[in-house]
Amino acid sequence: KARGSRSTPDGSANPDCQLTLMNARVVDLLAGGDRAAWPLAGDQLYVDFDLSMANLPAGTRLAVGTAVIEVTEPPHTGCAKFSARFGSEALRFVNSPEGRSLRLRGLNARVAVPGIVHAGDAIRRL
């Protein structure tokens, strides 16, 4: 919240982009199987879950640990840092028409109900 956002007119934090999720299998592919490189993608949660638009339209709620998050509309498309870390081909791949539909770069969410999340917690659609 304190960091703010370049995507809002007044520079305040964007409530629709509080949290980012990325599919663990996709980030593993892009990181060449090096789990230590996953954090370079910059997401908060790496999940083994279908993040596609067909499975999780905006407004869908997910339980993660004791928290509840809500999928939001803004696309998560990556940035110059993602491109520098994984390559421009990786950025083009995740942002291809099929990549966007599958949300290979991940998705944005907001916290609907605060809670505690631990590594290994199950994620489920509500």
Protein Blocks (a to p, Z undefined) as FASTA:
>chain_A
ZZopakbfnlpacfklmbccddfklmmmmnnopaklmmmnopabdcdddfbfklmgghia
cdehjbccdddfbdcebjfklmmmnojklmmmmmgmklmmnomnopcdddfbgcdddehi
acddZZ
